[in-house]
Amino acid sequence: MSRSLAAEGMPHTALARISVIIPNWNGAHHLPVCLDSLRRQDYRDFEILVVDNASSDNSVEVLAQYPEFRVLVQRRNLGFTGACNAGLKAAQGAIRVLLNNDTETHPQWLTTIATAFGDHPEVGIVASKMLLFDQREILHTAGDYVSPDGMAHNRGIWCPDAGQYNRRAYVFSACGGSAAYRTTMLDEIGLLDDDFFFSFEDIDLAWRAQLAGWRCLFVPEAIVYHKLKASGGGKTASFYDGRNRIYTLIKNYPDDMWRDHRREVIQAQLKVVSEALKAWRGVEARATLRGVAASLLGAIKMLRKRRAVQATRKVDRLYLERLMHPPYEIPLEGKKKPHPRGQASPSPATYTQLN
C-alpha cells in the first residue's frame, strides 16, 4: 500500500508511515462510509487498525469486506480510551491518528497531516477541521481550547465555515474524533489515560503535551466530516463529562494559574452542578451529578498522577494563557525560539515566551 511521495513532488519531510486507529462499538452502519473514504486517500503509506469493542451487531462481518485493514477484536468493551490505546500500542506508524467510525475523510486528509508533521518538528499533535456530516458548511471544531475557568470547548462549533479558520495556527488541543499524534511524543508523555474511559481523554492528553513543550497545530486543509454524537451522548456521556471534567482539572491545571483563576474554575463547576440540580428529573442531569460525585472519589488517584504531570512542565504561563483566551490560537508567524535539536528532530521545543 505504499508509494513514494517524493517522486510526486511532495517534500521529503512528509514521508512517514501513518497508522489510523478507529475504535468501534456496534457501528456497523457507520463503517462503510468511513473506511471507503480511507480507501480513497491519495497518501498511501498508511495502515488502518479497527479496534472492535466486543460489538454485538454485524461489525465484524462488515469489516471482513476490507481485508487490507487490520481488525483487533476485543473480548469486552474497553471504552473509547481502552480501544484507542489497544490500537495505539499495536500501531507501527511514526504518526498515529485517532478517527471516529462515524466520519468521512477528505481524500487529501492524510497527505496534509503527514506534510504538517514534516514541516513542524515542534508539533506533537495535529488538529483537523471537522465539519458536520449532513451540513458540510457548518463547523464542528477548528481545534479545541480550554478557557481559564478550566472548561473545554470546540472552536467555531455550529458556526458557518466562512474562512475565519483558514490559516494554520497553534491551538490547545485536537478533538479526539480526528486527532493525529507524533509517536515520539506519545512515547514521552504516555497514551490516553484509561481511567477516563470515555470523554475528555483528548483534553487530558493535550494538557500533558502542552505542559511538556509539544505544540498542537490546527491544519484547516485536513478536513473530516463528522456525524456529531452519532456514536455517543446521552446519560453515558453526561456521567463521564461530569467526572472527567474534574479529573482533568485535578490532574493538569497548573498551580500558578490556579492561584489567579480558582474562583472562575470553582464557579464553572458549581454552575454545572446547579444546572443539573435544576433538571434533576432528567436522566442526563442525574448522570452528571453521579459523575461529579465519582470525581471526588477518584480525586486521590488524580492527585498522584498530577505530581508526575506537573514535573514535566517546560512552558511558562504566558504561553498557556494565550491559547486559553480569544482567539484561542497563536499564529504561526509569531516568534519562537529555534528548535533545540534542529529541523529534523521530532523532540519538543522549550518555549519561554511568544511576543
C-alpha positions, 0 to 999 in steps of 0.5 A: 500500500505504499508509494513514494511521495517524493517522486510526486513532488511532495517534500521529503519531510512528509514521508512517514508511515501513518497508522489510523486507529478507529475504535468501534462499538456496534457501528456497523452502519457507520463503517462503510462510509468511513473506511471507503473514504480511507480507501480513497486517500491519495497518501498511501503509506498508511495502515488502518487498525479497527479496534472492535469493542466486543460489538454485538451487531454485524461489525465484524462481518462488515469489516471482513469486506476490507481485508487490507485493514487490520481488525483487533477484536476485543473480548469486552468493551474497553471504552473509547480510551481502552480501544484507542490505546489497544490500537495505539500500542499495536500501531507501527506508524511514526504518526498515529491518528485517532478517527471516529467510525462515524466520519468521512475523510477528505481524500487529501486528509492524510497527505496534509497531516503527514506534510504538517508533521514534516514541516513542524518538528515542534508539533506533537499533535495535529488538529483537523477541521471537522465539519458536520456530516449532513451540513458540510458548511457548518463547523464542528471544531477548528481545534479545541481550547480550554478557557481559564475557568478550566472548561473545554470547548470546540472552536467555531462549533455550529458556526458557518465555515466562512474562512475565519479558520483558514490559516494554520495556527497553534491551538490547545488541543485536537478533538479526539474524533480526528486527532493525529499524534507524533509517536515520539511524543506519545512515547514521552508523555504516555497514551490516553489515560484509561481511567477516563474511559470515555470523554475528555481523554483528548483534553487530558492528553493535550494538557500533558503535551502542552505542559511538556513543550509539544505544540498542537497545530490546527491544519484547516486543509485536513478536513473530516466530516463528522456525524456529531454524537452519532456514536455517543451522548446521552446519560453515558456521556453526561456521567463521564463529562461530569467526572472527567471534567474534574479529573482533568482539572485535578490532574493538569491545571497548573498551580500558578494559574490556579492561584489567579483563576480558582474562583472562575474554575470553582464557579464553572463547576458549581454552575454545572452542578446547579444546572443539573440540580435544576433538571434533576428529573432528567436522566442526563442531569442525574448522570452528571451529578453521579459523575461529579460525585465519582470525581471526588472519589477518584480525586486521590488517584488524580492527585498522584498522577498530577505530581508526575504531570506537573514535573514535566512542565517546560512552558511558562504561563504566558504561553498557556494563557494565550491559547486559553483566551480569544482567539484561542490560537497563536499564529504561526508567524509569531516568534519562537525560539529555534528548535533545540535539536534542529529541523529534523528532530521530532523532540519538543521545543522549550518555549519561554515566551511568544511576543 
